[in-house]
């Protein structure tokens, strides 16, 4: 059974940094790999970034140059380094495994990120 546990969220002032972690169990990193998504109040969940088994990365335009996704095979952990945070980055952040057609298959419970001005 796949289990994903996010951590690292919190409250930070604009311009600050946070690093999210997603510990995966019961999952072998492959194919489309894994991704980070976020959902702000009143908005739909959106893709923030994803990384494939071949280390190919994709970023939403809104986070390019500020966020970096990475993955540690030995620890079976996915990371999201978030720098130069903006108030509009405030959301619940979720990690997910990506299945066929890179559609999210398994989700973590989410971690809250709050950026204040």
C-alpha positions as CSV (number, residue, x, y, z in Angstrom):
1,X,0.0,0.0,0.0
2,X,1.4,3.4,-1.0
3,X,1.7,5.9,1.7
4,X,2.9,9.5,1.3
5,X,3.6,11.8,4.3
6,X,4.4,15.5,3.7
7,X,6.2,17.7,6.2
8,X,8.0,21.0,6.2
9,X,5.1,23.4,5.9
10,X,4.6,26.4,8.1
11,X,4.2,30.2,8.2
12,X,6.8,32.5,6.7
13,X,7.1,36.1,5.7
14,X,7.2,37.0,2.0
15,X,10.6,36.6,0.6
16,X,11.4,33.7,2.9
17,X,12.0,30.0,2.2
18,X,10.6,26.7,3.1
19,X,11.5,23.1,2.1
20,X,8.8,20.5,1.9
21,X,9.5,16.8,2.1
22,X,7.3,13.9,1.1
23,X,8.3,10.5,2.5
24,X,7.0,7.6,0.3
25,X,6.5,4.0,1.3
26,X,5.2,1.2,-0.8
27,X,6.1,3.0,-3.9
28,X,9.0,2.6,-6.4
29,X,9.9,5.8,-8.2
30,X,9.3,5.1,-11.9
31,X,7.8,6.5,-15.1
32,X,6.2,9.9,-14.7
33,X,7.5,9.9,-11.1
34,X,6.0,12.2,-8.5
35,X,4.8,15.8,-8.2
36,X,3.8,18.6,-5.9
37,X,0.4,20.2,-6.2
38,X,-1.2,23.0,-4.2
39,X,-4.7,24.2,-3.4
40,X,-5.5,27.6,-2.2
41,X,-8.8,28.5,-0.6
42,X,-11.6,28.7,-3.1
43,X,-9.3,27.6,-5.9
44,X,-8.8,24.3,-7.8
45,X,-5.8,22.1,-7.0
46,X,-3.0,22.9,-9.4
47,X,0.3,21.3,-10.4
48,X,3.3,23.1,-8.9
49,X,6.1,20.8,-10.1
50,X,6.8,17.3,-11.1
51,X,9.9,15.1,-11.6
52,X,10.1,11.9,-13.7
53,X,12.2,8.9,-13.1
54,X,14.6,10.3,-15.7
55,X,15.0,13.4,-13.6
56,X,13.0,15.5,-16.1
57,X,11.3,18.4,-14.3
58,X,8.3,20.6,-15.0
59,X,7.3,23.8,-13.2
60,X,4.3,26.0,-13.2
61,X,5.1,29.4,-14.7
62,X,4.2,31.0,-11.4
63,X,7.1,29.2,-9.5
64,X,9.8,29.0,-12.1
65,X,13.1,30.3,-10.9
66,X,11.9,30.2,-7.3
67,X,11.0,26.5,-6.5
68,X,13.2,23.5,-7.0
69,X,11.9,19.9,-7.0
70,X,14.3,17.0,-6.2
71,X,14.1,13.4,-5.2
72,X,16.4,11.2,-3.1
73,X,16.1,7.5,-4.2
74,X,18.0,6.2,-1.1
75,X,15.5,7.9,1.2
76,X,12.5,7.4,-1.1
77,X,11.7,11.1,-0.4
78,X,10.5,13.9,-2.7
79,X,11.5,17.5,-1.9
80,X,10.3,21.0,-2.9
81,X,12.7,23.9,-2.0
82,X,10.7,27.1,-2.1
83,X,12.5,30.4,-2.2
84,X,11.4,34.0,-2.6
85,X,7.9,33.0,-1.3
86,X,5.0,35.3,-2.2
87,X,1.7,35.7,-0.4
88,X,0.0,34.0,-3.5
89,X,2.0,30.9,-2.7
90,X,-0.2,30.4,0.4
91,X,-2.0,27.0,0.0
92,X,-2.1,23.4,1.1
93,X,0.7,21.6,-0.7
94,X,0.2,17.9,-1.6
95,X,2.6,15.4,-3.0
96,X,1.4,12.7,-5.4
97,X,2.6,9.7,-7.3
98,X,2.0,10.0,-11.0
99,X,0.5,7.0,-12.8
100,X,-0.6,6.4,-16.4
101,X,-0.6,9.5,-18.5
102,X,1.1,11.3,-15.6
103,X,-2.2,11.6,-13.7
104,X,-2.0,11.7,-9.9
105,X,-2.7,8.4,-8.4
106,X,-1.9,8.5,-4.7
107,X,-2.0,11.6,-2.6
108,X,-0.4,12.7,0.7
109,X,-2.5,14.3,3.4
110,X,-1.2,17.8,2.6
111,X,0.9,20.4,4.5
112,X,-0.1,24.0,5.0
113,X,2.1,26.8,3.7
114,X,1.2,30.4,4.8
115,X,3.1,33.4,3.4
116,X,2.4,36.7,5.1
117,X,3.3,40.2,3.8
